[in-house]
Amino acid sequence: MGMTRICDTWRQWRSAWREQTPLARTLLDCFPGVAMLIDADGIVLSVNPGFESFSGHPPGALVGRRITCLDMDPLHGDISHALAQSVAGRAPWRGLLLCRRADGQLIHQDAVFQPLETLSGEKLKLLVTLHDITELHQCALQDHAFLERLQGTLAQLPGVVFQLCQSARGDFDFLYLSDGLQALAGLSPRTVMDNANALLTRVHTKDREVLNTSMAQSAISLDIWELDFRLDTPDGVRWIEGRATPQRRHDGLTLWDGLLLDITARKREEQRTRRLVSTDMLTGVLNRRAFFDYAEGVRALATRQQRTVPLAMLDIDHFKVLNDTHGHAAGDLALQVFAMTCRNCLRPYDLFARIGGEEFAVLLVDTSPEEALGVLERLREAVEAIDLDYKGDTLSLTVSLGLSVITPEGSLDLALSQADRALYQAKDAGRNRLALAPDYPGVHAPHEH
Ligand SMILES: Nc1nc2c(ncn2[C@@H]2O[C@H](COP(=O)(O)OP(=O)(O)OP(=O)(O)O)[C@@H](O)[C@H]2O)c(=O)[nH]1
């Protein structure tokens, strides 16, 4: 029975009572629950038929006795308290009462004590209505137990379960975050549920834009949101994998139910593998495959910007002699020192790779054809200056270089073959020198050391 019906009944009852009409008794009899009339001392004046099925006692059993005898603890029980409150304040009291039936069974009651208006001089009377909510109460207990179990399970998950809401204005609000957030981000779920920015401002600055864009796309298309992003935590930067399913509510809000997982270890492993796959094991510089991958990216950008990129091929001179004279181990050491020397002559974002046995390539990013000549000449001199102590012998190295440019119209392969041809010219011309491809920009005569 709804609260509205109870209120309606009170209203009708009050006016019926004031006018002392037979309707008062009729209403009491028809009331679809327990209704009783008591005086200010709690003495029961009358009960309706619903009382019998509610209490298990015959209807007359309570009339003339105190209502507090229904209390679990008649001395300090809830009914005494409710009665005292309502009488003292001359105001309705509503709350939960626990009563005992004749068979001993406990029942939860949604109870109302309603003081009735009386004519002056009359003693105060109260209408008490009881509504059995034992079943509802048990359901609530079961729901509560289920939710507690669910919370426990969520807390065990290696990540964070969340529900995120975006208002039509675009503000984010976390409606739920599981306890795993503390371990993942060093933040309590409550803090972030109170203020989503506590977490959102921890997203790494480099990933904020892509996060916002991906959420906006997911909100529009209602496609699953998926993103790997970095989070600044008290323990350092963590990689997070986010995945959530959006739904649009009828009031225009977008809701995402999803999961955040810490994938820092996996990302580190991926980066390590990527480094291994792209690195030459002997010298530690880029290998052939990585060089072609990265160089193609540099070329594409330069083409868009209509710029040229200097590209050089390098080959150590008479390396076979060094190998044959001092052994393969000496050759390996020389390759390592050579690679380190070259790398030190270049800027971090220039590409330097070992693309064959003693063959290397350099791509000079953001460098003019003129500047490239200076850089490579310094590199050649640095190699010439190597004095490598090996088992009492001093090993010296020189390098020959062929230089070309990748043009906005040309390809990487074309520039490589031009640099390669220039390299052979440098070898033919006596080695330890730099030779330029025929149409190297800005320089007409072949440049030689
Ligand atoms: N120690 C060592 N030697 C290598 C490696 N890769 C290639 N080589 C050697 O490098 C030498 C290359 O010799 P060549 O191609 O004849 O060239 P070069 O002796 O340098 O002569 P020019 O290039 O004409 O100056 C060969 O002896 C290869 O065995 C390596 O990883 N370690």
The ligand as an SDF file (V2000), in Angstrom:
LIG
                    3D

 32 34  0  0  0  0  0  0  0  0999 V2000
   84.6420   -8.3040  -37.5480 N   0  0  0  0  0  0  0  0  0  0  0  0
   83.6200   -8.1690  -38.3700 C   0  0  0  0  0  0  0  0  0  0  0  0
   83.7950   -8.0700  -39.6840 N   0  0  0  0  0  0  0  0  0  0  0  0
   82.7770   -7.9140  -40.4990 C   0  0  0  0  0  0  0  0  0  0  0  0
   81.4590   -7.8420  -40.0180 C   0  0  0  0  0  0  0  0  0  0  0  0
   80.6320   -7.6750  -41.0950 N   0  0  0  0  0  0  0  0  0  0  0  0
   81.4020   -7.6590  -42.1880 C   0  0  0  0  0  0  0  0  0  0  0  0
   82.6980   -7.7870  -41.8230 N   0  0  0  0  0  0  0  0  0  0  0  0
   83.8630   -7.8340  -42.6880 C   0  0  0  0  0  0  0  0  0  0  0  0
   84.0560   -6.5990  -43.3480 O   0  0  0  0  0  0  0  0  0  0  0  0
   84.8610   -6.8540  -44.4730 C   0  0  0  0  0  0  0  0  0  0  0  0
   84.3700   -6.0350  -45.6380 C   0  0  0  0  0  0  0  0  0  0  0  0
   85.3430   -6.1560  -46.6020 O   0  0  0  0  0  0  0  0  0  0  0  0
   85.1780   -5.5670  -48.0610 P   0  0  0  0  0  0  0  0  0  0  0  0
   83.7430   -5.5280  -48.4170 O   0  0  0  0  0  0  0  0  0  0  0  0
   86.1110   -6.3210  -48.9360 O   0  0  0  0  0  0  0  0  0  0  0  0
   85.6290   -4.0890  -47.9340 O   0  0  0  0  0  0  0  0  0  0  0  0
   86.8720   -3.4210  -47.2970 P   0  0  0  0  0  0  0  0  0  0  0  0
   87.9460   -4.3760  -46.9080 O   0  0  0  0  0  0  0  0  0  0  0  0
   86.3740   -2.5270  -46.1630 O   0  0  0  0  0  0  0  0  0  0  0  0
   87.4130   -2.5250  -48.4410 O   0  0  0  0  0  0  0  0  0  0  0  0
   86.7930   -1.2000  -48.9750 P   0  0  0  0  0  0  0  0  0  0  0  0
   85.3990   -1.0900  -48.5390 O   0  0  0  0  0  0  0  0  0  0  0  0
   86.9240   -1.2700  -50.4320 O   0  0  0  0  0  0  0  0  0  0  0  0
   87.6530   -0.1150  -48.3770 O   0  0  0  0  0  0  0  0  0  0  0  0
   84.7960   -8.3340  -44.7300 C   0  0  0  0  0  0  0  0  0  0  0  0
   86.0550   -8.9270  -44.3970 O   0  0  0  0  0  0  0  0  0  0  0  0
   83.7400   -8.8530  -43.7690 C   0  0  0  0  0  0  0  0  0  0  0  0
   84.0050  -10.1590  -43.3080 O   0  0  0  0  0  0  0  0  0  0  0  0
   81.2750   -7.9710  -38.6240 C   0  0  0  0  0  0  0  0  0  0  0  0
   80.1490   -7.9210  -38.0920 O   0  0  0  0  0  0  0  0  0  0  0  0
   82.3520   -8.1090  -37.8420 N   0  0  0  0  0  0  0  0  0  0  0  0
  1  2  1  0
  2  3  2  0
  2 32  1  0
  3  4  1  0
  4  5  2  0
  4  8  1  0
  5  6  1  0
  5 30  1  0
  6  7  2  0
  7  8  1  0
  8  9  1  0
  9 10  1  0
  9 28  1  0
 10 11  1  0
 11 12  1  0
 11 26  1  0
 12 13  1  0
 13 14  1  0
 14 15  2  0
 14 16  1  0
 14 17  1  0
 17 18  1  0
 18 19  2  0
 18 20  1  0
 18 21  1  0
 21 22  1  0
 22 23  2  0
 22 24  1  0
 22 25  1  0
 26 27  1  0
 26 28  1  0
 28 29  1  0
 30 31  2  0
 30 32  1  0
M  END
$$$$
